[in-house]
Amino acid sequence: MFFDKIADSYDKWYETKLGSFVDEVETKLAFDFFQPTKGMKILDVGCGTGNFSIKLAKKGCKVIGVDISDAMLEIARKKAKSNNLNITFYNMNVYDLDFDDETFDAIFSMAAFEFIKEPEKAFKEMMRVLKPGGQLLIGTIHKDSHWGRLYLKQACKPDSIFRFANFKTLKELEDLDRKNLIKSGECLFIPPDIREDEISWEKERELSQSERGGFICALWKKTE
């Protein structure tokens, strides 16, 4: 399992100035779209090392995180424990979620959908376990952007995690379910090669007028 091999170093990028800012920008878009309320039962699909599971739990949600990497999940459990958060993590495949129909109030998936080879199948399975009226948010790398093109180049390298990726455009993400789509949008307009002294919200807002966002989000509501 390739994801097991990178688990120990996965969070290190988020400790850099660029990585921290990227996380801040993506988190803002996600929570501008999806505003959880205390007590919500939420499934975090492709939770990795638990970054967004922890953010959701800190907002008072009852969170279950699923991923296919045991090493990532072990780190997620340790991080949740160190934050005194009661989050349950399972090794589970998105194509076969071991939950009853209509189990969750909401479903959240950030920075994981780029590694899903059959997005329609995964989307259908997530909708199955979502309660009627519940919301599903997906955030992923934008193929049609500076960031997408960088990762596509990296995908050619045998030691790159992105050789397993299946990047999507905003249209392709929206096309998963046009009928129930509530909103969609982009963020991360700064390029991956930006100088460290230029990393700022001011630069992010400036480039939003001329660039494509490197990260996209879409929100759906399951009809009654």
SULQUI-V732011 format. One record per pair of residues at least 24 apart in sequence whose ideal C-beta (glycine too) atoms are under 7 Angstrom apart, sorted by the first residue. I is the first residue (numbers start at 1). J is the second residue. If there is no record, write none. Layout:
((I:J) (I:J))
This chain:
((1:69) (2:161) (2:164) (3:69) (3:72) (4:69) (4:70) (4:71) (6:161) (7:49) (7:69) (7:71) (7:72) (7:75) (10:48) (10:49) (10:72) (11:49) (17:196) (17:199) (18:196) (18:199) (21:199) (22:188) (25:187) (25:188) (25:204) (26:110) (26:139) (26:187) (26:188) (26:215) (27:55) (29:185) (29:187) (29:217) (30:110) (30:137) (30:139) (30:217) (33:137) (33:183) (33:217) (33:219) (34:106) (34:108) (34:135) (34:137) (34:219) (36:61) (36:106) (40:105) (40:106) (41:104) (41:105) (42:104) (42:105) (42:106) (42:107) (42:108) (43:104) (43:107) (43:129) (44:108) (45:94) (45:107) (45:109) (45:112) (45:126) (46:94) (46:109) (46:112) (47:76) (47:89) (48:72) (48:112) (49:75) (49:76) (49:79) (50:76) (50:79) (50:80) (50:87) (52:108) (52:110) (53:80) (53:87) (54:79) (54:80) (54:83) (54:85) (56:108) (57:85) (57:87) (63:87) (64:88) (64:90) (65:89) (66:90) (66:92) (67:91) (68:93) (94:122) (94:125) (94:126) (95:121) (95:122) (95:125) (97:125) (97:129) (99:129) (101:128) (101:129) (102:129) (102:130) (102:131) (102:132) (103:129) (104:129) (104:130) (104:131) (104:134) (105:131) (105:134) (106:134) (106:135) (107:136) (108:137) (109:138) (110:139) (111:139) (111:140) (113:138) (113:140) (114:140) (114:141) (114:165) (114:166) (114:167) (115:164) (115:165) (116:166) (117:166) (119:168) (119:176) (120:176) (123:176) (123:177) (127:222) (130:222) (132:222) (132:223) (132:224) (133:221) (133:222) (133:224) (134:222) (135:219) (135:220) (135:221) (136:220) (136:222) (137:217) (137:219) (138:173) (138:217) (138:218) (139:215) (139:216) (139:217) (140:168) (140:173) (140:216) (141:167) (141:214) (141:215) (142:169) (142:170) (142:186) (142:212) (142:213) (142:214) (142:215) (142:216) (143:167) (143:168) (143:169) (144:169) (144:212) (145:212) (145:213) (145:214) (146:191) (146:192) (146:214) (147:188) (147:192) (147:214) (148:214) (150:192) (170:216) (173:216) (173:218) (174:218) (177:220) (180:220) (180:221) (180:222) (180:223) (181:218) (181:220) (182:219) (182:220) (182:221) (183:219) (184:216) (184:217) (184:218) (185:217) (186:212) (186:213) (186:215) (186:216) (187:213) (187:215) (188:213) (188:214) (188:215) (189:213))
